Amino acid sequence: MIIGKNLKIDLKNKMLISLACFVLVIFSLIYFIVIPTIKDIKSMGDEIEAQKIDLEKKYIKGQSLKQLSENLNKIEPKLTLLEQIFINKNRELEFITSLEAEASKNKVEQKINMGSPQLTENGNFQKTDLQLLTKGDFVSQLKYLADLESLNYYINVKSLELSPSDVSAAQINMLLNTDIYWN
């Protein structure tokens, strides 16, 4: 009978050992397989989220670049006009000749005083003070101003003064203070 008790204990111990081995295998599987897999899945999720954010930023940049390209295509024809507005440093004589031609065409006496060029705030071009002193009748002066405005140069009028001429009551003097721009 002692043998039967030993068998029961041995069977009980076997079951406990089997249960302990089973629990040990389960915990080993969890520790060595499940937990690292969960960590890998979380890191992959974080990487996917980071790539998603990066792709959204690149998409937005692409859209901005596309919009910028469309805007550039819209204004590109006007860029040549803008380049013509500024006086080229090597073509000062052409500018002065065009001023003299307008004065002559409108039968206005003209004196031109130009200051020295100064860099503008953005430094892309230079600004020069230009003073035009003219003498002629009122209608001729108005036509002269209209013709100045129609020139392909950007002349920014700062002030305009009209005064009677000493020579004749029909004649008036005009002082035009302007800024002109050079590239």
Backbone as CSV, one residue per row, in Angstrom:
resi,resn,N_x,N_y,N_z,CA_x,CA_y,CA_z,C_x,C_y,C_z
1,MET,0.764,-1.167,0.000,0.000,0.000,0.000,0.830,1.268,0.000
2,ILE,1.933,1.127,0.500,2.835,2.270,0.467,3.155,2.605,-0.975
3,ILE,3.207,1.643,-1.772,3.528,1.858,-3.167,2.420,2.676,-3.825
4,GLY,1.184,2.444,-3.511,0.070,3.185,-4.085,0.111,4.649,-3.684
5,LYS,0.518,4.913,-2.436,0.605,6.287,-1.991,1.714,6.994,-2.732
6,ASN,2.804,6.316,-2.957,3.937,6.910,-3.682,3.535,7.207,-5.120
7,LEU,2.703,6.334,-5.673,2.267,6.577,-7.033,1.366,7.798,-7.083
8,LYS,0.520,7.990,-6.075,-0.346,9.137,-6.045,0.485,10.395,-5.881
9,ILE,1.477,10.335,-5.038,2.335,11.494,-4.856,3.099,11.741,-6.142
10,ASP,3.586,10.725,-6.719,4.328,10.891,-7.957,3.422,11.432,-9.058
11,LEU,2.217,10.978,-9.118,1.279,11.478,-10.105,0.916,12.932,-9.804
12,LYS,0.750,13.212,-8.536,0.465,14.590,-8.129,1.655,15.478,-8.454
13,ASN,2.843,15.002,-8.143,4.066,15.771,-8.455,4.228,15.922,-9.969
14,LYS,3.901,14.892,-10.682,3.990,14.950,-12.137,3.067,16.030,-12.680
15,MET,1.889,16.063,-12.136,0.934,17.065,-12.603,1.410,18.475,-12.240
16,LEU,1.931,18.598,-11.036,2.458,19.913,-10.637,3.651,20.308,-11.502
17,ILE,4.505,19.365,-11.761,5.679,19.637,-12.605,5.208,19.972,-14.021
18,SER,4.234,19.222,-14.513,3.705,19.495,-15.858,3.058,20.880,-15.908
19,LEU,2.304,21.205,-14.867,1.662,22.511,-14.798,2.706,23.620,-14.723
20,ALA,3.733,23.420,-13.905,4.807,24.410,-13.785,5.543,24.560,-15.115
21,CYS,5.805,23.436,-15.782,6.466,23.498,-17.102,5.573,24.223,-18.107
22,PHE,4.290,23.955,-18.082,3.352,24.608,-18.990,3.327,26.115,-18.728
23,VAL,3.233,26.513,-17.473,3.236,27.935,-17.118,4.558,28.566,-17.518
24,LEU,5.660,27.841,-17.291,6.989,28.353,-17.679,7.076,28.529,-19.191
25,VAL,6.564,27.604,-19.957,6.565,27.711,-21.422,5.696,28.889,-21.851
26,ILE,4.546,29.071,-21.249,3.649,30.174,-21.587,4.344,31.507,-21.306
27,PHE,4.902,31.633,-20.085,5.600,32.881,-19.751,6.813,33.113,-20.643
28,SER,7.518,32.050,-21.016,8.659,32.177,-21.931,8.192,32.673,-23.298
29,LEU,7.100,32.095,-23.771,6.556,32.537,-25.060,6.130,34.011,-24.984
30,ILE,5.478,34.386,-23.911,5.053,35.776,-23.753,6.270,36.685,-23.683
31,TYR,7.253,36.298,-22.895,8.418,37.160,-22.679,9.294,37.262,-23.932
32,PHE,9.528,36.119,-24.592,10.467,36.121,-25.715,9.806,36.359,-27.086
33,ILE,8.523,36.200,-27.211,7.888,36.348,-28.523,6.832,37.457,-28.519
34,VAL,5.885,37.408,-27.625,4.750,38.324,-27.655,5.186,39.756,-27.318
35,ILE,5.917,39.935,-26.226,6.324,41.288,-25.821,7.216,41.950,-26.879
36,PRO,8.264,41.281,-27.415,9.056,41.921,-28.489,8.214,42.219,-29.733
37,THR,7.260,41.342,-30.039,6.405,41.571,-31.203,5.534,42.804,-30.984
38,ILE,4.994,42.958,-29.788,4.188,44.147,-29.478,5.037,45.405,-29.595
39,LYS,6.277,45.354,-29.077,7.181,46.510,-29.179,7.471,46.833,-30.646
40,ASP,7.715,45.795,-31.454,7.967,46.007,-32.889,6.744,46.614,-33.574
41,ILE,5.567,46.145,-33.226,4.341,46.670,-33.835,4.161,48.138,-33.460
42,LYS,4.422,48.475,-32.184,4.297,49.868,-31.765,5.322,50.750,-32.484
43,SER,6.560,50.277,-32.615,7.577,51.090,-33.307,7.236,51.236,-34.783
44,MET,6.693,50.169,-35.385,6.262,50.268,-36.788,5.112,51.265,-36.921
45,GLY,4.205,51.235,-35.961,3.092,52.204,-35.975,3.604,53.628,-35.872
46,ASP,4.601,53.851,-34.993,5.193,55.183,-34.861,5.893,55.602,-36.149
47,GLU,6.621,54.677,-36.774,7.301,54.975,-38.042,6.284,55.286,-39.142
48,ILE,5.217,54.525,-39.177,4.175,54.766,-40.186,3.550,56.139,-39.978
49,GLU,3.303,56.484,-38.710,2.725,57.803,-38.401,3.686,58.915,-38.813
50,ALA,4.988,58.724,-38.529,5.990,59.725,-38.915,6.058,59.857,-40.434
51,GLN,6.015,58.740,-41.150,6.034,58.784,-42.612,4.767,59.440,-43.157
52,LYS,3.647,59.181,-42.508,2.384,59.802,-42.924,2.483,61.323,-42.787
53,ILE,3.015,61.797,-41.656,3.177,63.242,-41.430,4.147,63.820,-42.447
54,ASP,5.258,63.112,-42.699,6.249,63.574,-43.676,5.637,63.651,-45.071
55,LEU,4.852,62.647,-45.440,4.200,62.658,-46.755,3.183,63.796,-46.868
56,GLU,2.466,64.070,-45.782,1.520,65.186,-45.807,2.256,66.509,-45.995
57,LYS,3.397,66.671,-45.306,4.195,67.888,-45.466,4.709,68.008,-46.892
58,LYS,5.187,66.893,-47.445,5.685,66.917,-48.824,4.556,67.208,-49.805
59,TYR,3.376,66.678,-49.527,2.225,66.944,-50.388,1.872,68.425,-50.358
60,ILE,1.865,68.999,-49.141,1.563,70.427,-49.008,2.619,71.253,-49.726
61,LYS,3.899,70.883,-49.584,4.963,71.598,-50.290,4.786,71.463,-51.797
62,GLY,4.403,70.258,-52.227,4.175,70.033,-53.652,3.038,70.898,-54.169
63,GLN,1.975,71.011,-53.377,0.847,71.858,-53.766,1.274,73.321,-53.810
64,SER,2.071,73.732,-52.805,2.558,75.112,-52.784,3.455,75.371,-53.983
65,LEU,4.315,74.411,-54.288,5.204,74.557,-55.436,4.404,74.603,-56.730
66,LYS,3.363,73.787,-56.810,2.505,73.793,-58.002,1.814,75.147,-58.139
67,GLN,1.303,75.677,-57.019,0.635,76.981,-57.029,1.624,78.078,-57.410
68,LEU,2.841,77.991,-56.852,3.881,78.969,-57.169,4.229,78.915,-58.660
69,SER,4.316,77.721,-59.192,4.610,77.559,-60.618,3.491,78.157,-61.477
70,GLU,2.250,77.932,-61.072,1.127,78.511,-61.817,1.164,80.036,-61.754
71,ASN,1.445,80.568,-60.564,1.529,82.023,-60.413,2.661,82.597,-61.249
72,LEU,3.790,81.896,-61.275,4.933,82.350,-62.072,4.580,82.354,-63.552
73,ASN,3.875,81.326,-63.990,3.459,81.280,-65.398,2.505,82.421,-65.733
74,LYS,1.690,82.834,-64.749,0.773,83.946,-64.984,1.506,85.268,-65.120
75,ILE,2.544,85.479,-64.288,3.221,86.782,-64.299,4.440,86.829,-65.212
76,GLU,4.867,85.705,-65.730,6.069,85.678,-66.570,5.990,86.629,-67.767
77,PRO,4.850,86.716,-68.460,4.791,87.679,-69.568,4.975,89.124,-69.108
78,LYS,4.611,89.399,-67.875,4.724,90.762,-67.369,6.130,91.074,-66.866
79,LEU,6.961,90.052,-66.679,8.322,90.280,-66.191,9.150,91.088,-67.186
80,THR,8.975,90.833,-68.484,9.731,91.602,-69.472,9.318,93.066,-69.431
81,LEU,8.037,93.306,-69.206,7.562,94.686,-69.070,8.197,95.325,-67.840
82,LEU,8.275,94.592,-66.746,8.888,95.107,-65.527,10.368,95.427,-65.753
83,GLU,11.054,94.583,-66.501,12.463,94.846,-66.797,12.625,96.099,-67.649
84,GLN,11.664,96.385,-68.507,11.740,97.580,-69.345,11.468,98.849,-68.545
85,ILE,10.712,98.725,-67.472,10.361,99.890,-66.658,11.603,100.489,-66.014
86,PHE,12.490,99.638,-65.547,13.708,100.124,-64.913,14.712,100.531,-65.978
87,ILE,15.442,101.568,-65.696,16.420,102.083,-66.651,17.704,101.273,-66.495
88,ASN,18.193,100.757,-67.585,19.435,99.998,-67.566,20.596,100.953,-67.362
89,LYS,21.548,100.577,-66.515,22.675,101.451,-66.188,23.476,101.848,-67.429
90,ASN,23.475,101.012,-68.412,24.251,101.298,-69.622,23.448,102.095,-70.649
91,ARG,22.207,102.450,-70.327,21.357,103.122,-71.307,20.819,104.451,-70.782
92,GLU,21.624,105.145,-69.977,21.199,106.441,-69.434,20.949,107.453,-70.542
93,LEU,21.813,107.437,-71.536,21.697,108.387,-72.643,20.370,108.202,-73.379
94,GLU,19.966,106.954,-73.543,18.690,106.675,-74.205,17.529,107.268,-73.399
95,PHE,17.593,107.165,-72.072,16.557,107.718,-71.211,16.502,109.234,-71.344
96,ILE,17.651,109.895,-71.255,17.708,111.361,-71.345,17.255,111.824,-72.720
97,THR,17.640,111.094,-73.748,17.220,111.431,-75.113,15.703,111.337,-75.249
98,SER,15.106,110.323,-74.614,13.641,110.200,-74.700,12.957,111.353,-73.959
99,LEU,13.534,111.813,-72.836,12.979,112.983,-72.138,13.072,114.227,-73.014
100,GLU,14.205,114.405,-73.656,14.393,115.568,-74.527,13.473,115.508,-75.742
101,ALA,13.253,114.313,-76.257,12.363,114.150,-77.412,10.926,114.528,-77.030
102,GLU,10.489,114.139,-75.848,9.130,114.494,-75.398,9.007,116.002,-75.215
103,ALA,10.041,116.641,-74.667,10.008,118.095,-74.469,9.960,118.803,-75.819
104,SER,10.775,118.335,-76.749,10.817,118.946,-78.079,9.482,118.750,-78.803
105,LYS,8.931,117.563,-78.711,7.666,117.260,-79.380,6.541,118.160,-78.857
106,ASN,6.564,118.488,-77.591,5.509,119.297,-76.978,5.862,120.774,-76.892
107,LYS,6.972,121.181,-77.524,7.421,122.581,-77.564,7.547,123.164,-76.151
108,VAL,8.274,122.400,-75.316,8.521,122.788,-73.932,10.032,122.855,-73.736
109,GLU,10.505,123.958,-73.121,11.920,124.044,-72.771,12.122,123.216,-71.503
110,GLN,13.235,122.489,-71.459,13.422,121.562,-70.353,14.848,121.613,-69.832
111,LYS,15.008,121.513,-68.540,16.321,121.384,-67.910,16.239,120.155,-67.008
112,ILE,17.236,119.278,-67.142,17.236,118.009,-66.403,18.328,118.040,-65.342
113,ASN,17.961,117.750,-64.105,18.938,117.608,-63.014,18.768,116.217,-62.403
114,MET,19.849,115.424,-62.426,19.796,114.076,-61.853,20.733,113.993,-60.668
115,GLY,20.263,113.362,-59.600,21.095,113.113,-58.435,21.909,111.843,-58.647
116,SER,22.649,111.473,-57.633,23.451,110.248,-57.732,22.591,109.048,-57.304
117,PRO,22.827,107.901,-57.921,22.030,106.707,-57.598,22.265,106.257,-56.151
118,GLN,21.206,105.764,-55.532,21.273,105.223,-54.171,20.611,103.855,-54.169
119,LEU,21.193,102.908,-53.440,20.590,101.579,-53.345,19.270,101.665,-52.590
120,THR,18.289,100.914,-53.048,17.004,100.864,-52.351,17.118,99.932,-51.154
121,GLU,16.078,99.881,-50.349,16.088,99.074,-49.130,16.345,97.604,-49.414
122,ASN,15.741,97.062,-50.471,15.942,95.645,-50.756,17.234,95.379,-51.519
123,GLY,17.880,96.420,-52.026,19.184,96.274,-52.667,19.164,95.686,-54.061
124,ASN,17.969,95.450,-54.630,17.892,94.865,-55.967,18.083,95.886,-57.076
125,PHE,17.812,97.142,-56.784,17.955,98.182,-57.797,18.303,99.489,-57.114
126,GLN,18.585,100.486,-57.941,18.976,101.790,-57.415,17.900,102.823,-57.731
127,LYS,17.824,103.831,-56.857,16.859,104.908,-57.034,17.656,106.207,-57.189
128,THR,17.213,107.049,-58.116,17.877,108.324,-58.363,16.835,109.433,-58.362
129,ASP,17.182,110.556,-57.739,16.315,111.734,-57.797,16.469,112.383,-59.164
130,LEU,15.361,112.730,-59.772,15.353,113.396,-61.072,14.490,114.638,-60.937
131,GLN,15.047,115.770,-61.321,14.312,117.029,-61.266,14.198,117.559,-62.692
132,LEU,12.983,117.827,-63.116,12.726,118.373,-64.445,12.161,119.774,-64.293
133,LEU,12.840,120.756,-64.869,12.377,122.144,-64.889,11.948,122.426,-66.322
134,THR,10.688,122.773,-66.490,10.187,123.016,-67.849,9.511,124.376,-67.914
135,LYS,9.468,124.894,-69.151,8.815,126.180,-69.400,8.036,126.053,-70.703
136,GLY,6.780,126.460,-70.651,5.933,126.411,-71.838,4.523,126.796,-71.468
137,ASP,3.626,126.791,-72.481,2.237,127.141,-72.155,1.564,125.959,-71.446
138,PHE,0.444,126.238,-70.827,-0.213,125.264,-69.962,-0.584,123.979,-70.705
139,VAL,-1.158,124.107,-71.892,-1.584,122.938,-72.671,-0.378,122.086,-73.061
140,SER,0.710,122.752,-73.474,1.926,122.009,-73.842,2.490,121.268,-72.630
141,GLN,2.433,121.900,-71.465,2.922,121.261,-70.243,2.092,120.009,-69.913
142,LEU,0.772,120.116,-70.087,-0.097,118.971,-69.824,0.188,117.821,-70.785
143,LYS,0.373,118.158,-72.067,0.700,117.120,-73.052,2.049,116.479,-72.726
144,TYR,2.991,117.302,-72.292,4.315,116.807,-71.909,4.181,115.807,-70.742
145,LEU,3.392,116.150,-69.749,3.174,115.247,-68.604,2.521,113.936,-69.051
146,ALA,1.537,114.038,-69.930,0.865,112.832,-70.430,1.850,111.948,-71.195
147,ASP,2.723,112.572,-71.996,3.717,111.800,-72.746,4.758,111.182,-71.818
148,LEU,5.116,111.888,-70.742,6.044,111.311,-69.762,5.431,110.055,-69.132
149,GLU,4.160,110.141,-68.848,3.474,109.014,-68.233,3.424,107.809,-69.169
150,SER,3.361,108.055,-70.469,3.260,106.949,-71.426,4.617,106.335,-71.776
151,LEU,5.705,106.911,-71.277,7.029,106.315,-71.519,7.114,104.944,-70.852
152,ASN,8.013,104.107,-71.332,8.179,102.768,-70.774,9.031,102.756,-69.507
153,TYR,9.239,103.891,-68.897,10.048,103.982,-67.689,9.162,104.274,-66.498
154,TYR,9.585,103.763,-65.350,8.839,104.041,-64.117,9.384,105.330,-63.524
155,ILE,8.597,106.382,-63.616,8.959,107.685,-63.065,7.955,107.972,-61.956
156,ASN,8.429,107.983,-60.729,7.569,108.187,-59.568,7.596,109.666,-59.193
157,VAL,6.510,110.367,-59.435,6.426,111.807,-59.180,6.224,112.026,-57.684
158,LYS,7.139,112.796,-57.082,7.028,113.139,-55.663,6.331,114.486,-55.475
159,SER,6.640,115.439,-56.353,5.966,116.736,-56.242,5.948,117.421,-57.608
160,LEU,4.962,118.306,-57.784,4.791,119.064,-59.014,4.419,120.487,-58.609
161,GLU,5.205,121.445,-59.105,4.928,122.854,-58.794,4.790,123.633,-60.092
162,LEU,3.753,124.431,-60.164,3.536,125.311,-61.315,3.650,126.750,-60.831
163,SER,4.321,127.566,-61.637,4.446,128.983,-61.288,4.443,129.804,-62.576
164,PRO,4.026,131.066,-62.503,4.029,131.899,-63.719,5.461,132.175,-64.167
165,SER,5.611,132.288,-65.469,6.926,132.562,-66.043,7.208,134.061,-66.012
166,ASP,8.467,134.425,-65.898,8.874,135.827,-65.918,8.773,136.409,-67.330
167,VAL,8.880,135.541,-68.338,8.937,135.987,-69.730,7.576,136.424,-70.250
168,SER,6.561,135.586,-70.036,5.246,135.870,-70.626,4.161,135.337,-69.705
169,ALA,3.000,135.982,-69.739,1.875,135.530,-68.921,1.326,134.212,-69.447
170,ALA,1.484,133.929,-70.751,0.995,132.687,-71.342,1.912,131.510,-70.971
171,GLN,3.127,131.772,-70.595,4.111,130.738,-70.252,4.052,130.443,-68.747
172,ILE,4.238,129.169,-68.412,4.343,128.809,-66.995,5.580,127.940,-66.793
173,ASN,6.092,127.972,-65.581,7.223,127.118,-65.206,6.667,125.927,-64.432
174,MET,7.271,124.776,-64.683,6.869,123.585,-63.949,8.118,122.950,-63.358
175,LEU,8.063,122.623,-62.077,9.143,121.909,-61.391,8.582,120.552,-61.000
176,LEU,9.209,119.514,-61.518,8.751,118.141,-61.303,9.855,117.394,-60.559
177,ASN,9.607,117.017,-59.305,10.558,116.216,-58.529,10.108,114.764,-58.577
178,THR,11.003,113.886,-59.044,10.638,112.479,-59.245,11.750,111.564,-58.743
179,ASP,11.417,110.285,-58.686,12.392,109.221,-58.464,12.357,108.346,-59.709
180,ILE,13.535,107.916,-60.155,13.618,106.946,-61.241,14.423,105.762,-60.731
181,TYR,14.241,104.610,-61.333,14.840,103.373,-60.827,15.719,102.746,-61.898
182,TRP,16.884,102.239,-61.452,17.886,101.639,-62.323,18.102,100.189,-61.921
183,ASN,18.370,99.373,-62.912,18.752,98.003,-62.578,20.120,97.687,-63.108
